Amino acid sequence: MWRLHFYAGLFCIPFVLWLAITGSLYLFQPQLDAWIDRRYDALEMRGPVAAPSAQVEAALAAVDGAVLNAYELPAGPQSASRVLVGRGKELYRVYVHPQTLEVLKVVPENERLTRLLFYLHGELLLGRPGSVLVELAASWTIVMILTGLYLWWPRDGRRAAGALYPRLSGGGRQMWRDLHAVAGFWVSLFTLFLLVSGLPWASSWGSLLKTVRQIGAETPVQQAWTTGSESEASERLQAHDQHRSAHSGGGTGARMSGFLYGELDRLAPVVAPLGFAPPVLISPPSELSASWTARSDARNRPLRESVTLDGATGAVTSHKKFAQWPLIDRLVGYGVSIHEGHLFGWLNQALGLFTASGLVTLIVSGFVMWWKRRPAGRLGAPLTARRLVTFPLLCAGLVLLGIALPPLGGSLAIVLAFDRWLLPRFPGLAHYLGMTPPMR
């Protein structure tokens, strides 16, 4: 247990620090977005605004070769119109003055600060390899937390001191040990929840989940989340190509060949009174759907709902609420809303910040203890036992974790093989890693 905890902790140090810092910043996505866009939500407005279709045309003219992805209902009476337009795999956010139709700003969606934080947090800006690496680190962090809880469990008659609160007056080794143990205990359950709730978004685990869900399904499974920037870009490219094909009359009949964004002028007044949680996006038909779609893209996912609309009449043809989502999608929706700090407002953000701060304390104190205690010229891993004693429950738990988290299972098998069979063949390396007792 000590060696598993040591190896897991040493590997996870840089990743946990990175995820704690980027995750803390991303918790305040609403505040950051509002601060960055503040000048576009305080426009001087005089007189009537232009039709939504005219605003869309102005946005499309600003990005050569683009198609409409979605029109966002204005957040307030002084807000610039936000129009999402796509070209290939790229999605652009265009800010249009709703009266003058002046294009105020054009920014690739993935270059917005909060989106950069999202990808820094989830995949280190490295695409799928980064996502796999973060997933591997998250899996080993789960091992670190579980083994840490086992080692934390009081066995020597200790009471609350040193277990539930740190003894800071003693200083030195005791203080660092207590900081490490107590911080780990208080954030352990929150950390495990954050790690597990983030797995469906990882490219490896999320793709595997989708594959499992597809078994026995008669139609392609559509998940309410993406599994990394690459899958997101592929879905976006497919949607843009379908819309371009529909717009040119290539597959959905005569109705689409004469398609005009003027239908949006009829639909926007219908969607606005529905009272969806903002932001509310209205998307045009494509080859996959002959109807317009309006949906809430609220960060608090249980508030999300959507409708389909007939562009010719403005009639609402269907209405789907969060409660009607498949069970797995709802569970993931609740999980990611808590993960990102949106389910219960500022208290959710405070809880996330508390967990991140506890993780930083845990990692820093663990590093300090290791650095102070490591022998000269050695890594300082706990000595291996002269005789390997196996515990069936521990082995079963590791096997189950390895099955549930494939990156962990593969890497754990490598680590165990390396630790037990390969290292003994290299005495110098084994001595450095702590497999042999220090020479007297």
DAGI-V165512 format. One record per residue. N is the residue number from 1. RES is the residue in one letter. OMEGA is omega in radians with two decimals (NA if undefined). BURIAL is b if it has 9 or more other ideal C-beta (glycine too) atoms within 8 Angstrom, else e. D_FIRST is the distance of its C-alpha to the first C-alpha in Angstrom with 1 decimal. Layout:
BEGIN
{{N | RES | OMEGA | BURIAL | D_FIRST} {N | RES | OMEGA | BURIAL | D_FIRST}}
END
This chain:
BEGIN
{{1 | M | -3.14 | e | 0.0} {2 | W | -3.09 | e | 3.8} {3 | R | 3.07 | b | 5.5} {4 | L | -3.14 | b | 5.1} {5 | H | -3.12 | b | 6.1} {6 | F | -3.12 | b | 8.5} {7 | Y | -3.14 | b | 10.0} {8 | A | -3.12 | b | 10.5} {9 | G | -3.11 | b | 11.9} {10 | L | 3.12 | e | 14.1} {11 | F | -3.00 | b | 15.5} {12 | C | -3.05 | b | 16.2} {13 | I | -3.08 | b | 18.0} {14 | P | -3.09 | e | 21.4} {15 | F | -3.13 | b | 21.2} {16 | V | 3.08 | b | 20.1} {17 | L | -3.14 | b | 22.9} {18 | W | -3.11 | b | 25.3} {19 | L | 3.13 | b | 24.7} {20 | A | -3.10 | b | 24.9} {21 | I | -3.13 | b | 28.1} {22 | T | 3.11 | b | 29.8} {23 | G | 3.11 | b | 28.7} {24 | S | 3.12 | b | 30.2} {25 | L | -3.09 | b | 33.4} {26 | Y | 3.08 | b | 33.6} {27 | L | -3.06 | b | 33.4} {28 | F | 3.10 | b | 36.9} {29 | Q | -3.13 | b | 38.4} {30 | P | -3.13 | e | 41.3} {31 | Q | 3.14 | e | 42.3} {32 | L | 3.13 | b | 41.9} {33 | D | -3.13 | b | 44.0} {34 | A | 3.14 | b | 46.6} {35 | W | -3.14 | e | 46.9} {36 | I | -3.07 | e | 47.3} {37 | D | -3.01 | e | 49.9} {38 | R | -3.11 | e | 51.7} {39 | R | -3.13 | e | 54.9} {40 | Y | 3.08 | b | 55.1} {41 | D | 3.11 | b | 55.0} {42 | A | -3.11 | e | 57.9} {43 | L | 3.04 | b | 60.7} {44 | E | -3.06 | e | 64.3} {45 | M | 3.10 | b | 65.7} {46 | R | 3.10 | e | 69.4} {47 | G | -3.08 | e | 70.9} {48 | P | 3.12 | e | 69.5} {49 | V | 3.12 | e | 66.6} {50 | A | 3.13 | e | 66.8} {51 | A | 3.11 | e | 65.9} {52 | P | 3.14 | b | 62.2} {53 | S | 3.10 | b | 63.5} {54 | A | 3.09 | b | 65.1} {55 | Q | 3.11 | b | 61.9} {56 | V | -3.14 | b | 60.1} {57 | E | 3.10 | b | 62.8} {58 | A | 3.12 | b | 62.5} {59 | A | 3.14 | b | 58.8} {60 | L | 3.13 | b | 59.2} {61 | A | -3.11 | e | 61.9} {62 | A | 3.14 | e | 59.4} {63 | V | -3.05 | b | 57.1} {64 | D | 3.08 | e | 59.0} {65 | G | -3.08 | e | 58.4} {66 | A | 3.04 | b | 56.1} {67 | V | 3.14 | b | 56.0} {68 | L | 3.01 | b | 55.3} {69 | N | 3.13 | b | 51.7} {70 | A | 3.01 | b | 52.2} {71 | Y | -3.11 | b | 54.4} {72 | E | 3.09 | b | 52.7} {73 | L | -3.11 | b | 54.8} {74 | P | -3.13 | b | 55.7} {75 | A | -3.12 | e | 53.4} {76 | G | -3.08 | e | 56.5} {77 | P | 3.13 | e | 60.2} {78 | Q | -3.06 | e | 59.7} {79 | S | 2.99 | b | 56.9} {80 | A | 3.06 | b | 57.2} {81 | S | 3.04 | b | 56.7} {82 | R | 3.13 | b | 53.5} {83 | V | 3.10 | b | 54.0} {84 | L | -3.14 | b | 51.3} {85 | V | -3.07 | b | 52.8} {86 | G | 3.03 | b | 51.2} {87 | R | -3.05 | b | 52.1} {88 | G | 3.13 | e | 50.1} {89 | K | -3.06 | e | 46.3} {90 | E | 3.05 | b | 47.1} {91 | L | -3.10 | b | 47.6} {92 | Y | 3.04 | b | 49.7} {93 | R | -3.09 | b | 50.3} {94 | V | 3.11 | b | 53.9} {95 | Y | -3.08 | b | 55.3} {96 | V | 3.04 | b | 58.9} {97 | H | -3.01 | b | 61.4} {98 | P | 3.11 | b | 62.6} {99 | Q | -3.06 | b | 66.2} {100 | T | -3.08 | e | 67.0} {101 | L | 3.06 | b | 64.5} {102 | E | 3.07 | e | 63.6} {103 | V | -3.04 | b | 60.2} {104 | L | -3.09 | e | 58.3} {105 | K | 3.02 | e | 55.1} {106 | V | -3.12 | b | 53.4} {107 | V | 3.02 | e | 49.7} {108 | P | -3.07 | b | 47.3} {109 | E | -3.10 | b | 44.9} {110 | N | 3.12 | b | 41.9} {111 | E | 3.03 | e | 43.1} {112 | R | -3.02 | b | 43.2} {113 | L | -3.07 | e | 40.8} {114 | T | 3.05 | b | 38.7} {115 | R | 3.06 | b | 38.5} {116 | L | 3.08 | b | 37.3} {117 | L | 3.13 | b | 34.6} {118 | F | -3.11 | b | 33.7} {119 | Y | 3.02 | b | 33.3} {120 | L | -3.12 | b | 31.7} {121 | H | -2.99 | b | 29.0} {122 | G | -3.08 | b | 28.7} {123 | E | 3.01 | b | 29.3} {124 | L | -3.08 | b | 29.9} {125 | L | -3.12 | e | 33.5} {126 | L | -3.13 | b | 32.6} {127 | G | -3.08 | b | 33.4} {128 | R | 3.10 | b | 31.4} {129 | P | 3.12 | e | 29.3} {130 | G | 3.11 | b | 28.3} {131 | S | 3.11 | b | 27.5} {132 | V | 3.14 | b | 25.2} {133 | L | 3.11 | b | 23.5} {134 | V | 3.11 | b | 23.1} {135 | E | 3.10 | b | 21.9} {136 | L | 3.11 | b | 19.2} {137 | A | 3.11 | b | 18.2} {138 | A | 3.13 | b | 18.3} {139 | S | 3.13 | b | 16.1} {140 | W | 3.06 | b | 13.3} {141 | T | 3.05 | b | 14.0} {142 | I | 3.08 | b | 13.4} {143 | V | 3.13 | b | 9.8} {144 | M | -3.11 | b | 9.6} {145 | I | -3.10 | b | 11.4} {146 | L | 3.11 | b | 9.7} {147 | T | 3.10 | b | 6.1} {148 | G | 3.10 | b | 8.5} {149 | L | 3.11 | b | 10.5} {150 | Y | -3.12 | e | 8.2} {151 | L | 3.12 | b | 7.7} {152 | W | -3.00 | b | 11.4} {153 | W | -3.07 | e | 12.7} {154 | P | 3.13 | e | 15.3} {155 | R | -3.02 | e | 15.0} {156 | D | 3.12 | e | 17.6} {157 | G | 3.12 | e | 20.6} {158 | R | 3.11 | e | 20.4} {159 | R | -3.06 | e | 22.5} {160 | A | -3.12 | e | 23.2} {161 | A | -3.12 | e | 23.4} {162 | G | 3.11 | b | 20.2} {163 | A | -3.14 | b | 18.7} {164 | L | 3.04 | e | 21.5} {165 | Y | -3.04 | e | 23.5} {166 | P | 3.04 | b | 23.0} {167 | R | -3.03 | b | 24.8} {168 | L | -3.05 | e | 26.7} {169 | S | -3.09 | e | 29.3} {170 | G | -3.13 | e | 27.2} {171 | G | 3.04 | e | 26.7} {172 | G | -3.04 | e | 24.7} {173 | R | -3.12 | e | 21.0} {174 | Q | -3.13 | b | 21.0} {175 | M | -3.12 | b | 22.6} {176 | W | 3.12 | b | 20.2} {177 | R | -3.14 | b | 17.2} {178 | D | 3.09 | b | 18.9} {179 | L | -3.13 | b | 20.0} {180 | H | -3.07 | b | 16.6} {181 | A | -3.07 | b | 15.2} {182 | V | 3.10 | b | 18.5} {183 | A | 3.13 | b | 19.2} {184 | G | 3.14 | b | 15.8} {185 | F | -3.01 | b | 16.6} {186 | W | -3.12 | e | 20.2} {187 | V | -3.01 | b | 19.9} {188 | S | -3.08 | b | 16.8} {189 | L | 3.10 | e | 19.1} {190 | F | -3.13 | b | 21.8} {191 | T | 3.12 | b | 19.6} {192 | L | 3.11 | b | 18.2} {193 | F | -3.14 | b | 21.9} {194 | L | -3.12 | b | 23.1} {195 | L | -3.11 | b | 20.7} {196 | V | -3.12 | b | 21.7} {197 | S | 3.12 | b | 25.3} {198 | G | -3.07 | b | 25.6} {199 | L | -3.13 | b | 24.5} {200 | P | 3.14 | b | 28.0} {201 | W | -3.13 | b | 29.5} {202 | A | -3.04 | b | 27.4} {203 | S | -3.09 | b | 29.4} {204 | S | -3.08 | b | 27.1} {205 | W | 3.14 | b | 25.7} {206 | G | 3.10 | b | 29.1} {207 | S | 3.10 | b | 31.1} {208 | L | 3.11 | b | 29.2} {209 | L | 3.13 | b | 29.7} {210 | K | 3.10 | b | 33.4} {211 | T | 3.12 | e | 33.7} {212 | V | -3.14 | e | 32.3} {213 | R | -3.11 | b | 34.7} {214 | Q | -3.12 | b | 37.5} {215 | I | 3.13 | e | 37.2} {216 | G | -3.14 | e | 40.3} {217 | A | -3.11 | e | 41.6} {218 | E | 3.12 | e | 45.3} {219 | T | 3.12 | e | 45.3} {220 | P | 3.14 | e | 43.0} {221 | V | 3.08 | e | 40.2} {222 | Q | -3.14 | e | 40.6} {223 | Q | -3.08 | b | 37.6} {224 | A | 3.10 | e | 38.2} {225 | W | 3.12 | b | 35.9} {226 | T | -3.13 | b | 35.5} {227 | T | 3.09 | b | 32.6} {228 | G | -3.06 | b | 33.2} {229 | S | -3.12 | b | 36.3} {230 | E | 3.11 | b | 37.3} {231 | S | 3.11 | b | 37.5} {232 | E | 3.13 | b | 39.2} {233 | A | 3.13 | b | 41.7} {234 | S | 3.10 | b | 42.5} {235 | E | -3.14 | b | 43.1} {236 | R | 3.12 | b | 45.3} {237 | L | 3.12 | b | 47.3} {238 | Q | -3.13 | e | 47.9} {239 | A | -3.13 | b | 49.1} {240 | H | 3.10 | b | 51.4} {241 | D | 3.12 | e | 52.9} {242 | Q | 3.13 | b | 53.6} {243 | H | 3.13 | b | 55.2} {244 | R | 3.11 | b | 57.3} {245 | S | 3.13 | b | 58.4} {246 | A | -3.10 | b | 59.3} {247 | H | -3.13 | b | 61.1} {248 | S | 3.11 | e | 63.2} {249 | G | -3.05 | b | 64.0} {250 | G | 3.00 | e | 61.9} {251 | G | -3.13 | e | 60.7} {252 | T | 3.00 | b | 61.3} {253 | G | -3.02 | e | 65.1} {254 | A | -3.09 | e | 67.9} {255 | R | -3.10 | e | 66.4} {256 | M | -3.10 | b | 63.8} {257 | S | 3.11 | e | 66.2} {258 | G | -3.04 | e | 68.0} {259 | F | 3.08 | b | 64.9} {260 | L | 3.12 | e | 65.4} {261 | Y | 3.11 | b | 63.0} {262 | G | 3.10 | e | 65.9} {263 | E | 3.12 | b | 64.2} {264 | L | 3.14 | b | 61.6} {265 | D | 3.12 | b | 64.5} {266 | R | -3.01 | b | 64.9} {267 | L | -3.10 | b | 61.3} {268 | A | 3.11 | b | 60.1} {269 | P | 3.10 | e | 62.3} {270 | V | -3.06 | b | 61.0} {271 | V | -3.04 | b | 57.3} {272 | A | -3.11 | e | 57.6} {273 | P | -3.12 | e | 58.7} {274 | L | 3.05 | e | 55.8} {275 | G | 3.11 | e | 53.7} {276 | F | 3.06 | b | 50.5} {277 | A | -3.11 | e | 47.7} {278 | P | -0.04 | e | 48.1} {279 | P | -3.14 | b | 48.0} {280 | V | -3.07 | b | 50.1} {281 | L | 3.08 | b | 50.6} {282 | I | -3.06 | b | 53.6} {283 | S | -3.10 | b | 53.1} {284 | P | 3.09 | b | 56.0} {285 | P | 3.05 | b | 56.3} {286 | S | 3.12 | b | 54.9} {287 | E | 3.14 | e | 55.2} {288 | L | -3.12 | e | 52.3} {289 | S | -3.13 | e | 54.0} {290 | A | -3.07 | e | 57.7} {291 | S | 2.94 | b | 57.2} {292 | W | 3.12 | b | 56.4} {293 | T | 3.01 | b | 53.1} {294 | A | -3.07 | b | 52.4} {295 | R | 2.97 | b | 48.9} {296 | S | 3.08 | b | 47.0} {297 | D | -3.08 | e | 44.2} {298 | A | 3.11 | b | 42.9} {299 | R | 3.04 | e | 39.5} {300 | N | -2.94 | b | 38.8} {301 | R | 3.07 | b | 38.7} {302 | P | 3.09 | b | 39.7} {303 | L | -3.05 | b | 43.0} {304 | R | 3.02 | b | 43.7} {305 | E | -3.09 | b | 46.6} {306 | S | 3.06 | b | 49.1} {307 | V | 2.94 | b | 52.6} {308 | T | -3.03 | b | 54.6} {309 | L | 3.03 | b | 58.2} {310 | D | -3.09 | b | 61.5} {311 | G | -3.09 | b | 62.7} {312 | A | -3.07 | e | 66.3} {313 | T | -3.06 | e | 66.5} {314 | G | -3.11 | b | 63.6} {315 | A | 3.04 | e | 62.6} {316 | V | -3.07 | e | 59.0} {317 | T | 3.07 | e | 58.3} {318 | S | -3.11 | e | 54.7} {319 | H | -3.11 | e | 52.3} {320 | K | 3.13 | e | 48.5} {321 | K | -3.12 | e | 46.2} {322 | F | -3.12 | b | 42.5} {323 | A | 3.14 | e | 42.6} {324 | Q | 3.08 | e | 44.0} {325 | W | 3.01 | b | 41.1} {326 | P | -3.06 | e | 38.9} {327 | L | -3.11 | e | 36.0} {328 | I | 3.13 | e | 33.3} {329 | D | 3.12 | b | 35.4} {330 | R | 3.12 | b | 35.7} {331 | L | 3.11 | e | 32.0} {332 | V | 3.12 | b | 31.3} {333 | G | 3.08 | b | 34.2} {334 | Y | -3.10 | b | 33.0} {335 | G | -3.09 | b | 29.5} {336 | V | 3.08 | b | 30.9} {337 | S | 3.05 | b | 33.4} {338 | I | -3.13 | b | 30.8} {339 | H | -3.09 | b | 28.7} {340 | E | 3.06 | b | 31.8} {341 | G | -3.04 | b | 33.0} {342 | H | -2.97 | b | 36.1} {343 | L | -3.12 | b | 35.8} {344 | F | 2.93 | e | 36.9} {345 | G | -3.02 | e | 38.4} {346 | W | 3.12 | e | 37.6} {347 | L | 3.08 | e | 35.2} {348 | N | 3.09 | b | 33.0} {349 | Q | 3.14 | b | 33.3} {350 | A | 3.12 | e | 32.4} {351 | L | 3.10 | b | 29.3} {352 | G | 3.13 | b | 28.2} {353 | L | 3.07 | b | 29.1} {354 | F | -3.13 | b | 27.1} {355 | T | 3.12 | b | 24.0} {356 | A | 3.12 | b | 24.6} {357 | S | 3.10 | b | 25.3} {358 | G | 3.12 | b | 22.1} {359 | L | 3.09 | b | 20.1} {360 | V | 3.09 | b | 22.2} {361 | T | 3.14 | b | 21.5} {362 | L | -3.07 | b | 17.8} {363 | I | -3.11 | b | 17.9} {364 | V | -3.14 | e | 20.6} {365 | S | 3.09 | b | 19.1} {366 | G | 3.12 | b | 15.7} {367 | F | -3.13 | b | 17.9} {368 | V | 3.13 | b | 20.1} {369 | M | 3.13 | b | 17.4} {370 | W | -3.08 | b | 16.2} {371 | W | -3.14 | e | 19.8} {372 | K | -3.00 | e | 20.9} {373 | R | -3.04 | e | 18.3} {374 | R | 3.11 | b | 18.2} {375 | P | 3.12 | e | 20.3} {376 | A | 3.09 | e | 23.6} {377 | G | -3.13 | e | 23.6} {378 | R | 3.13 | b | 19.8} {379 | L | 3.10 | e | 17.2} {380 | G | 3.07 | e | 15.1} {381 | A | 3.09 | b | 11.6} {382 | P | -3.11 | e | 9.6} {383 | L | 3.08 | e | 11.3} {384 | T | -3.13 | e | 10.5} {385 | A | 3.09 | e | 11.2} {386 | R | 3.12 | e | 14.9} {387 | R | -3.10 | e | 14.5} {388 | L | 3.09 | e | 12.0} {389 | V | -3.11 | e | 11.2} {390 | T | 3.08 | e | 10.9} {391 | F | -3.06 | e | 10.5} {392 | P | -3.11 | e | 13.3} {393 | L | 3.11 | e | 12.4} {394 | L | -3.14 | b | 8.9} {395 | C | -3.14 | b | 11.0} {396 | A | 3.12 | e | 13.8} {397 | G | 3.13 | b | 12.2} {398 | L | 3.12 | b | 11.1} {399 | V | 3.13 | e | 14.7} {400 | L | 3.09 | e | 16.3} {401 | L | -3.14 | b | 14.8} {402 | G | 3.10 | b | 16.0} {403 | I | -3.12 | e | 19.3} {404 | A | -3.12 | e | 19.8} {405 | L | -3.05 | b | 19.0} {406 | P | 3.10 | b | 20.5} {407 | P | 3.09 | b | 19.8} {408 | L | -3.11 | b | 16.1} {409 | G | 3.14 | b | 16.5} {410 | G | -3.10 | b | 18.6} {411 | S | 3.13 | b | 16.6} {412 | L | 3.09 | b | 13.3} {413 | A | 3.12 | b | 15.4} {414 | I | -3.12 | e | 16.8} {415 | V | -3.13 | b | 13.7} {416 | L | 3.10 | e | 12.4} {417 | A | 3.13 | b | 16.0} {418 | F | -3.07 | b | 16.4} {419 | D | -2.99 | b | 13.4} {420 | R | -2.98 | b | 14.4} {421 | W | -3.08 | e | 18.2} {422 | L | -3.08 | b | 19.8} {423 | L | 3.13 | b | 18.5} {424 | P | 3.12 | b | 19.7} {425 | R | -3.14 | e | 23.1} {426 | F | -3.02 | e | 23.3} {427 | P | -3.13 | e | 22.9} {428 | G | 3.12 | e | 23.8} {429 | L | 3.11 | e | 21.2} {430 | A | 3.11 | b | 18.5} {431 | H | -3.14 | b | 19.6} {432 | Y | -3.09 | b | 19.5} {433 | L | 3.04 | b | 16.0} {434 | G | 3.14 | b | 14.8} {435 | M | 3.11 | b | 14.6} {436 | T | -3.13 | e | 17.3} {437 | P | 3.14 | e | 18.0} {438 | P | -3.13 | e | 20.6} {439 | M | -3.13 | e | 24.2} {440 | R | NA | e | 26.2}}
END
